Amino acid sequence: MSDIPFPGTGEALPLPVPQEQMAGLLGWLSSVDHKRIGIMYLLTGLVFFGAGGIEALLMRIQLARPVSSFLSPQTFDQVFTMHGTTMIFFVAMPVLTGLANYLIPLMIGASDVAFPRLNSLSLWLLICGGLLLYFSFIAGGAPAAGWFNYAPLSEKPYSSTVGVDYYSLGLLIAGIGSVVAAINLIVTIIKYRAPGLTVRRLPLFVWMVLVTQFLIILALPALNASLVMLLIDRRLNAHFFQPVTGGSAILWQHYFWAFGHPEVYIVILPAFGMISEVIPVFSRKPIFGYEYVAASTVAIGVLSFLVWAHHMFAVGLGHSIDTMFAISSLLIAVPTGVKIFNWIATMWNGAIRFTTAMLFATSFLIVFTIGGLSGVSLAVFPVDWQVTDTYYLVAHLHYVLFGGTVFGVFAGIYYWFPKMTGRMLSEKIGKWHFWTMLIGFNMTFFVMHFLGLMGMTRRVYTYPNLPDWGLLNMISTIGAVIMGISSLLFIWNVWVSRRSGELAGDNPWEAWSLEWATTSPPPVHNFDRIPPIRSRRPLYDLEHPDHPDWKNGH
Amino acid sequence: MFKNSVFTPASPQALSITHLTWIVGIIAMAILLLIMVLVLYAAFKFRRRPSGFEPRQVFGNSRLEKTWTIGALVVVFFLFIVTLRTMHSSDRTPAPGEKPNLVVIAHQWWWEAQYPQSGVLTANEIHIPIGKPWLVLLKSADVIHDWWVPDLGRKIDAIPGHPNHFWIQADKPGTYLGTCAEYCGAGHAWMRIRVIAQPEAEFKAWEQQQLEIPPKPTSGDAAAGSKLFDHLTCVGCHTVAGTPAKSDIGPDLTHVASRETLAAGRLINTPENLGKWLSDPQEYKPGAHMPNFDFTKEQVQDLVAYLETLK
């Protein structure tokens, strides 16, 4: 690294000093190092991804044929409830929080997060929440009222096992962990940036994680409060959500979706952030329209609080309310569309290298667009009146959450795995993983659009033998099996590459942000020294001393 | 493939939504095509050339940003306008005090239908006259359900404590299939709907027939079955007009033999299937509120004989 003097654009705050680490497993469990905590978040997400994936396959086996009796409806209802709850709260949330935890301090040139002990608390709250949720299986039955747990079905008279109680407690505990983690990351990003790293120079991943954390601290309390109310209803015979005794069934929906829609952006914005890091590096160009990508993220964040009742167009809230929420839901498509065009413009005239990370990022642009466009069709509420609560909606949400979040995360993991482990993931297995996933994913979910339009509702444990329903469902099930095999390829790749993958070196992708300026994996304290930061691409400036970005006014 | 779907509208309300679906679908396809062409073109055209090449570092272009932002705004504004148009044509707000022609009450896991003008009571198979918009009042007796018959128009939730209205209409005679669309517990998959649209005269005849009180059988298995029905727990949940059975926990059985299906679409209504259902309801509709009564073969035979008289 060349000897450019420290720029000194501001006083650095004292960095938290990480504690000495114990050896072995205990060292991991007791760690307050953001990198180890980040990896433990990721492993937690992976374990629950296995559980949620098995639940998905059980559902697809049951639905492969009409009038099947592989699973009883009681079992099927528990399985689909646990699948949704697991994937949202114990896969998407921990994986994204884990990546943010690992990467944010490195990307902003800090030695750890602001509150390392609190960070450890967040992780263990999340793990305990997940264990409580799964304990319900042996405590008398898993919850079976769906992941959004509508009242009064979730109330005692209709859900008499302890499942819903474990659901409430598990999510409450994990939710508190999420809020704590969000506060931690916000303080870290605001207070612990390296000198010279102004807000306008932050990597877009950091920008999007920052917006996401504000969404978490504003949205999660709505869920946490309603979970407490539901527990009071169920355990102390209150009447918040019980119409028979004067409560309101619709109230639960308002609370839940006031959390639930920002939640969708909580799990997609960090993926947008990863795509915004991966595409420029593999196109060898800076992100196109940095300010527009950052500003559109803030716009999405604000609008995400104004769209919740588009989940309730079938409730019968009246035309004026439906109209208001149609406006906000259509508007939120605009900043999202802007991002897609910026990503494509970044690739334009670039020198694109199709690594596995870039393959996932490129296909993200198309599969996420499919989910975005079906989302627009659902904002057009007369269409929603027909297709909501059908397999069309199941297709839509999986194109957004799998095609969006999971494809984005895969891109991110292939991109940052070398930094975390010092070794590259195998590109050969990676390409197999990518292509099987792309094929399996589209087979599983594309046909669901048609099933929905043909009248197949979601959450049915079986269906009558109507023309073509069996065929389309069988195609979907075969796709799901391919996705399962593909996921095993990914796990195998991680397992093999972690020990015997090609050595990565500090900066295998010739990337430009700060995390690539330290060793792979980084030392406990992250950086021995931080390069001068005079633009958004400090490492580009180091490589190109004759025409650095900051001389061109960027 | 799209028999009985969003694309086979059979009422003016459903037709206007189908038109809107096509408009939205074509616009969405066009945008998807544009994005796919751009991404795939970029992917093939701008692959990395021999090493050492560094593309020009372009940081953005405000004019382009404004172009696609405004473009996206124009598209969503257009969609909003067509949304409003269809909202009115597919879901007219009833005038205050407008009386419903039909009351539908959703139960776990069947549909109760009351015809307030004539007093007819039936379940799961809803008869309507063709060509007339009927106002339906939709209620729930327990949890949230959702009425959905794709050929006939919008779906709408049945919510306890929050009665809803919707319009039902069919242009042509026929049977239109639908189902409960909001997850409502173990029996959700078998809470199906049949709407049977009939010409006015045929519908009137059906109403007349539904109002008749079936004669009590006096001989044979049917008489024995009738006695069993009155003395066993059947009366605790069901109604049969002209008998002591007057409960509304389960479907009204006064004219059960005139229906096409059993257990909300689970089984075709034949004497054989009725016997199977009575022998073990949980086998066919697990979770149903009708328990397995462990009837003897003879009892089942008698009950079937009796219920088959309820035409």
Boltz contact constraints between the chains, C-beta under 6 A:
constraints:
  - contact:
      token1: [A, 72]
      token2: [B, 286]
      max_distance: 6.0
  - contact:
      token1: [A, 73]
      token2: [B, 186]
      max_distance: 6.0
  - contact:
      token1: [A, 73]
      token2: [B, 286]
      max_distance: 6.0
  - contact:
      token1: [A, 73]
      token2: [B, 287]
      max_distance: 6.0
  - contact:
      token1: [A, 74]
      token2: [B, 186]
      max_distance: 6.0
  - contact:
      token1: [A, 146]
      token2: [B, 183]
      max_distance: 6.0
  - contact:
      token1: [A, 150]
      token2: [B, 144]
      max_distance: 6.0
  - contact:
      token1: [A, 152]
      token2: [B, 143]
      max_distance: 6.0
  - contact:
      token1: [A, 153]
      token2: [B, 143]
      max_distance: 6.0
  - contact:
      token1: [A, 158]
      token2: [B, 143]
      max_distance: 6.0
  - contact:
      token1: [A, 243]
      token2: [B, 160]
      max_distance: 6.0
  - contact:
      token1: [A, 243]
      token2: [B, 161]
      max_distance: 6.0
  - contact:
      token1: [A, 249]
      token2: [B, 159]
      max_distance: 6.0
  - contact:
      token1: [A, 249]
      token2: [B, 160]
      max_distance: 6.0
  - contact:
      token1: [A, 284]
      token2: [B, 55]
      max_distance: 6.0
  - contact:
      token1: [A, 285]
      token2: [B, 55]
      max_distance: 6.0
  - contact:
      token1: [A, 286]
      token2: [B, 57]
      max_distance: 6.0
  - contact:
      token1: [A, 286]
      token2: [B, 59]
      max_distance: 6.0
  - contact:
      token1: [A, 288]
      token2: [B, 60]
      max_distance: 6.0
  - contact:
      token1: [A, 289]
      token2: [B, 60]
      max_distance: 6.0
  - contact:
      token1: [A, 289]
      token2: [B, 65]
      max_distance: 6.0
  - contact:
      token1: [A, 292]
      token2: [B, 65]
      max_distance: 6.0
  - contact:
      token1: [A, 314]
      token2: [B, 155]
      max_distance: 6.0
  - contact:
      token1: [A, 314]
      token2: [B, 156]
      max_distance: 6.0
  - contact:
      token1: [A, 314]
      token2: [B, 157]
      max_distance: 6.0
  - contact:
      token1: [A, 315]
      token2: [B, 157]
      max_distance: 6.0
  - contact:
      token1: [A, 316]
      token2: [B, 156]
      max_distance: 6.0
  - contact:
      token1: [A, 316]
      token2: [B, 164]
      max_distance: 6.0
  - contact:
      token1: [A, 319]
      token2: [B, 87]
      max_distance: 6.0
  - contact:
      token1: [A, 326]
      token2: [B, 83]
      max_distance: 6.0
  - contact:
      token1: [A, 330]
      token2: [B, 76]
      max_distance: 6.0
  - contact:
      token1: [A, 330]
      token2: [B, 80]
      max_distance: 6.0
  - contact:
      token1: [A, 333]
      token2: [B, 76]
      max_distance: 6.0
  - contact:
      token1: [A, 334]
      token2: [B, 72]
      max_distance: 6.0
  - contact:
      token1: [A, 334]
      token2: [B, 73]
      max_distance: 6.0
  - contact:
      token1: [A, 337]
      token2: [B, 72]
      max_distance: 6.0
  - contact:
      token1: [A, 338]
      token2: [B, 69]
      max_distance: 6.0
  - contact:
      token1: [A, 341]
      token2: [B, 68]
      max_distance: 6.0
  - contact:
      token1: [A, 344]
      token2: [B, 38]
      max_distance: 6.0
  - contact:
      token1: [A, 347]
      token2: [B, 42]
      max_distance: 6.0
  - contact:
      token1: [A, 348]
      token2: [B, 42]
      max_distance: 6.0
  - contact:
      token1: [A, 349]
      token2: [B, 55]
      max_distance: 6.0
  - contact:
      token1: [A, 350]
      token2: [B, 46]
      max_distance: 6.0
  - contact:
      token1: [A, 350]
      token2: [B, 55]
      max_distance: 6.0
  - contact:
      token1: [A, 351]
      token2: [B, 48]
      max_distance: 6.0
  - contact:
      token1: [A, 351]
      token2: [B, 53]
      max_distance: 6.0
  - contact:
      token1: [A, 351]
      token2: [B, 55]
      max_distance: 6.0
  - contact:
      token1: [A, 352]
      token2: [B, 46]
      max_distance: 6.0
  - contact:
      token1: [A, 352]
      token2: [B, 47]
      max_distance: 6.0
  - contact:
      token1: [A, 352]
      token2: [B, 48]
      max_distance: 6.0
  - contact:
      token1: [A, 353]
      token2: [B, 48]
      max_distance: 6.0
  - contact:
      token1: [A, 362]
      token2: [B, 43]
      max_distance: 6.0
  - contact:
      token1: [A, 365]
      token2: [B, 39]
      max_distance: 6.0
  - contact:
      token1: [A, 366]
      token2: [B, 36]
      max_distance: 6.0
  - contact:
      token1: [A, 366]
      token2: [B, 39]
      max_distance: 6.0
  - contact:
      token1: [A, 369]
      token2: [B, 32]
      max_distance: 6.0
  - contact:
      token1: [A, 369]
      token2: [B, 35]
      max_distance: 6.0
  - contact:
      token1: [A, 373]
      token2: [B, 28]
      max_distance: 6.0
  - contact:
      token1: [A, 373]
      token2: [B, 32]
      max_distance: 6.0
  - contact:
      token1: [A, 377]
      token2: [B, 24]
      max_distance: 6.0
  - contact:
      token1: [A, 380]
      token2: [B, 24]
      max_distance: 6.0
  - contact:
      token1: [A, 380]
      token2: [B, 79]
      max_distance: 6.0
  - contact:
      token1: [A, 380]
      token2: [B, 83]
      max_distance: 6.0
  - contact:
      token1: [A, 382]
      token2: [B, 17]
      max_distance: 6.0
  - contact:
      token1: [A, 382]
      token2: [B, 20]
      max_distance: 6.0
  - contact:
      token1: [A, 382]
      token2: [B, 86]
      max_distance: 6.0
  - contact:
      token1: [A, 382]
      token2: [B, 87]
      max_distance: 6.0
  - contact:
      token1: [A, 382]
      token2: [B, 90]
      max_distance: 6.0
  - contact:
      token1: [A, 383]
      token2: [B, 20]
      max_distance: 6.0
  - contact:
      token1: [A, 383]
      token2: [B, 21]
      max_distance: 6.0
  - contact:
      token1: [A, 383]
      token2: [B, 24]
      max_distance: 6.0
  - contact:
      token1: [A, 385]
      token2: [B, 154]
      max_distance: 6.0
  - contact:
      token1: [A, 385]
      token2: [B, 155]
      max_distance: 6.0
  - contact:
      token1: [A, 386]
      token2: [B, 6]
      max_distance: 6.0
  - contact:
      token1: [A, 386]
      token2: [B, 17]
      max_distance: 6.0
  - contact:
      token1: [A, 389]
      token2: [B, 181]
      max_distance: 6.0
  - contact:
      token1: [A, 389]
      token2: [B, 182]
      max_distance: 6.0
  - contact:
      token1: [A, 453]
      token2: [B, 5]
      max_distance: 6.0
  - contact:
      token1: [A, 453]
      token2: [B, 6]
      max_distance: 6.0
  - contact:
      token1: [A, 454]
      token2: [B, 5]
      max_distance: 6.0
  - contact:
      token1: [A, 455]
      token2: [B, 5]
      max_distance: 6.0
  - contact:
      token1: [A, 455]
      token2: [B, 150]
      max_distance: 6.0
  - contact:
      token1: [A, 457]
      token2: [B, 179]
      max_distance: 6.0
  - contact:
      token1: [A, 457]
      token2: [B, 181]
      max_distance: 6.0
  - contact:
      token1: [A, 459]
      token2: [B, 183]
      max_distance: 6.0
  - contact:
      token1: [A, 460]
      token2: [B, 189]
      max_distance: 6.0
  - contact:
      token1: [A, 461]
      token2: [B, 189]
      max_distance: 6.0
  - contact:
      token1: [A, 462]
      token2: [B, 189]
      max_distance: 6.0
  - contact:
      token1: [A, 468]
      token2: [B, 1]
      max_distance: 6.0
  - contact:
      token1: [A, 554]
      token2: [B, 59]
      max_distance: 6.0
